[in-house]
Amino acid sequence: MPADQVRLHSDVQFLTGLQPARNCHNLQSLNQAADYIKGCFEKLSGHVSEQAFTADGRRYRNIITSFGPAEAARIVIGAHYDVCGDQPGADDNASAVAGLLETARLVHQNQPPLKYRLDFVAYPNEEPPYFATDYMGSAVHAKSLHAANVQVRAMLCYEMIGYFSDQPNSQSFPNEALAKLYPSTGNFIVVVGKTGQEKFTQQVQSLMQPHAGRLDVQRINLPESMGLAGLSDHRNYWRHGYDAVMINDTSFLRNPNYHQKTDTIDTLDFPRMAQVVNGVYGALLGL
């Protein structure tokens, strides 16, 4: 059973409709998003839990659902549900949360045999002012796994998976060398890893592509020092030696609505979003 575009749209519609914007300062809206995610998880057959933590006197929540053998090594699938400032955040990052929820639904519906434990985690505080601090929800989660000596097979981070363009030269690049290696039309999804992770990044790409329909799945490995490689929650799993990649539509290198009030639901491509989810679901089963 493939990903459902209607459910993806419904999830994005709810999250982008929250007012005021679901940023780290608007706790009522942020908690409404968390409650929505938890409610979606509770309709499934996984074990649902919360991981609460405090930052600057405010209480935040990672929302988690788990499938598979409880004591097995884990595969973590994550996405952040907060936004940057006062904007609807359709691509960044409601698209990724919708992808997270839909992937969990596919596991529930299809009941695949699982060798590993799958942990689906929705995080707050990926955006500024907490980005690259220990108060990112993903930093709290990754640190807790390491402290408990949990074996992590892999971490897949959904980050902006909804913006695509078939216009020529709609894809930009940080330098000319990369521009020569990748398509100039922004209608692909990319698996992003750091230098030294080439084998794992290639594995995820090769597992995704057969399940992603006509959607082109690219991959890239960049040095951590370049910055672009670690622009989401997967960065915090690297800190503890876990293999982690980001599934991404290239963010501001393609989407002109990045961190703008124009990042609205009508700019997203739900058929291609569904193909991304199908690809990631296939990669999970392959891993």
C-alpha positions in Angstrom: 0.0 0.0 0.0 1.7 3.2 -1.1 1.7 6.7 0.5 -1.6 8.6 0.5 -1.5 12.1 -0.9 -4.7 13.0 0.8 -3.4 12.2 4.2 -0.1 14.1 3.4 -2.2 17.1 2.4 -4.3 16.9 5.5 -1.3 16.8 7.8 0.3 19.8 6.2 -3.0 21.7 6.2 -3.3 21.2 10.0 0.2 22.2 10.8 0.3 25.3 8.5 -3.1 26.4 9.9 -1.9 26.8 13.5 -1.9 30.4 14.7 0.3 31.9 16.0 3.1 30.1 14.1 4.4 27.0 15.8 7.8 28.4 16.8 9.7 27.8 20.1 8.2 30.9 21.7 4.5 30.1 20.9 4.2 27.1 23.1 0.4 26.8 22.7 0.8 26.3 19.0 3.9 24.1 19.3 2.0 21.9 21.8 -1.0 21.7 19.4 1.4 20.4 16.8 2.9 17.9 19.2 -0.6 16.8 20.3 -1.7 16.3 16.7 1.4 14.2 15.9 0.8 12.1 19.1 -2.8 11.6 18.2 -1.8 10.4 14.7 0.7 8.0 16.3 -1.9 6.7 18.8 -4.1 5.5 15.9 -1.4 3.1 14.9 0.0 -0.1 16.4 3.3 1.2 17.7 4.2 2.1 21.2 3.8 5.9 21.7 5.9 7.9 24.2 7.1 11.4 25.0 10.5 12.7 25.9 10.1 16.0 27.7 12.9 18.5 28.3 13.4 22.1 29.4 15.0 25.0 27.6 15.1 28.5 28.9 12.4 27.6 31.4 10.0 26.3 28.8 9.0 22.7 28.5 9.3 21.0 25.1 8.4 17.5 23.9 9.8 14.9 21.5 7.0 12.7 20.3 7.9 9.0 19.6 6.3 5.9 18.3 8.1 2.6 18.0 7.6 -0.6 16.0 9.4 -3.9 16.0 11.4 -5.8 18.6 11.7 -3.6 21.7 15.3 -4.6 22.6 16.6 -4.7 19.0 19.0 -2.2 17.5 17.2 0.8 16.2 16.6 2.7 13.0 15.5 6.3 13.8 13.3 8.3 11.4 13.0 11.9 12.5 11.5 15.3 11.5 11.2 18.6 13.3 7.8 20.2 13.8 8.7 23.8 14.7 9.1 26.7 12.3 11.4 29.6 12.0 9.7 32.8 13.2 6.3 33.8 12.0 5.6 31.7 8.9 3.4 28.7 8.0 6.3 26.4 7.3 4.7 24.2 4.7 7.9 22.8 3.2 9.9 23.7 6.3 8.9 21.5 7.9 5.3 20.4 7.7 6.1 18.4 4.6 8.7 16.4 6.5 6.3 15.8 9.5 3.6 14.6 7.1 6.2 12.3 5.5 7.1 11.0 9.0 3.5 10.3 9.9 2.8 8.7 6.6 5.8 6.4 6.8 4.7 5.3 10.2 1.2 4.6 8.8 2.7 2.5 6.1 4.5 0.4 8.7 1.2 0.0 10.6 -0.8 -0.9 7.5 1.6 -3.2 5.8 2.9 -4.9 9.0 6.3 -5.8 7.5 8.6 -8.3 9.4 11.0 -6.1 11.3 14.5 -7.1 12.4 15.2 -3.7 13.9 13.2 -1.5 16.1 11.9 1.5 14.2 11.6 4.8 16.2 9.7 7.6 14.6 10.5 10.8 16.4 9.1 14.3 15.9 11.3 17.0 17.4 10.9 20.7 18.4 13.6 23.3 18.4 15.4 22.6 15.2 15.1 26.2 14.1 16.9 29.3 15.6 17.6 30.2 18.3 18.2 26.6 19.3 19.8 25.3 16.1 23.2 23.8 16.7 22.6 23.8 20.5 22.0 21.0 23.0 18.4 22.2 23.2 17.4 20.8 19.8 14.9 18.0 20.4 17.1 15.8 18.2 20.2 16.6 20.4 18.2 15.5 23.5 17.1 12.3 21.8 20.4 11.3 20.3 22.2 12.0 23.6 19.7 9.8 25.4 20.3 6.9 23.0 24.1 7.2 23.5 23.8 7.4 27.3 21.7 4.2 27.3 24.2 2.4 25.0 21.5 1.9 22.4 22.8 0.4 19.2 21.6 2.5 16.3 21.6 0.9 12.8 20.8 4.2 11.0 19.1 7.5 11.3 17.0 9.0 8.4 16.0 12.7 8.7 13.1 14.1 6.8 13.8 17.8 6.1 11.8 19.7 3.5 10.5 17.1 1.0 7.7 19.0 -0.7 9.0 21.6 -3.2 9.8 20.6 -6.8 10.1 22.5 -10.1 10.2 21.4 -13.7 11.4 24.8 -14.8 14.8 24.8 -16.5 17.6 26.2 -14.2 15.3 26.0 -11.2 18.1 24.3 -9.2 20.9 26.4 -7.8 24.2 25.3 -6.2 26.7 26.7 -3.8 29.5 26.4 -6.3 30.2 25.6 -10.0 31.8 22.3 -9.3 28.6 20.9 -7.8 26.5 22.5 -10.6 28.4 20.3 -13.1 27.6 17.1 -11.2 23.8 17.5 -10.6 20.6 18.3 -12.6 19.9 22.0 -13.2 16.1 21.3 -12.9 14.8 21.1 -9.3 12.7 18.0 -9.7 14.8 15.5 -7.7 15.2 14.5 -4.1 18.6 14.1 -2.5 20.1 11.9 0.2 22.6 14.1 2.1 25.5 12.7 4.1 28.9 13.8 5.4 32.2 13.0 3.9 33.2 9.5 5.1 29.6 8.2 4.9 29.7 7.6 1.2 28.9 3.9 1.4 25.9 4.5 3.7 24.6 7.4 1.6 24.8 5.3 -1.5 23.0 2.4 0.2 20.1 4.6 1.2 19.9 6.1 -2.3 19.9 2.7 -4.0 17.3 1.4 -1.7 15.0 4.4 -2.2 15.2 4.7 -6.0 13.2 1.5 -6.9 10.3 2.5 -4.7 10.2 6.2 -5.6 8.5 5.8 -9.0 9.7 8.3 -11.6 11.2 10.6 -9.0 15.0 10.9 -9.4 16.9 10.1 -6.1 20.3 11.8 -6.0 23.0 11.6 -3.3 25.7 13.9 -2.0 28.4 13.7 0.6 29.9 17.0 1.9 32.5 17.9 4.5 30.9 18.9 7.9 33.0 22.1 7.7 31.0 23.2 4.6 27.9 23.6 6.7 25.4 22.5 4.1 25.7 18.8 5.1 24.5 19.3 8.6 21.6 21.7 8.3 19.0 19.5 10.2 18.5 17.1 13.0 20.7 14.3 11.6 23.7 16.3 12.7 23.1 15.4 16.3 23.4 11.7 15.6 26.7 12.2 13.9 28.0 13.5 17.3 27.6 10.1 18.8 29.0 8.1 15.9 25.7 7.0 14.3 25.2 6.8 10.5 22.7 9.5 9.6 21.5 11.2 6.4 19.0 13.9 5.5 16.3 13.4 2.9 15.9 16.9 1.4 14.6 18.8 -1.6 17.7 21.1 -1.3 15.9 23.7 0.7 17.0 27.4 -0.1 19.0 26.2 -3.1 15.6 25.5 -4.8 12.7 26.9 -2.8 12.4 30.7 -2.9 9.9 30.5 0.0 12.4 29.2 2.5 11.8 30.9 5.9 9.3 33.2 4.3 5.6 33.8 4.9 5.1 32.5 1.3 6.0 28.9 2.4 2.4 27.9 2.0 0.6 24.6 1.3 -0.3 25.6 -2.3 3.4 25.7 -3.2 3.9 22.0 -2.5 3.9 19.0 -4.8 2.0 16.2 -3.1 2.4 13.5 -5.8 6.1 13.9 -5.6 6.0 14.0 -1.8 4.3 10.7 -1.8 7.0 9.3 -4.0 9.6 10.5 -1.5 7.7 8.7 1.3 7.4 5.5 -0.8 11.2 5.7 -1.4 12.0 6.1 2.3 9.6 3.3 3.3 11.4 1.0 0.8 14.8 2.1 2.2 13.7 1.3 5.7 12.7 -2.2 4.8 15.9 -2.6 2.9 18.0 -1.5 5.8 
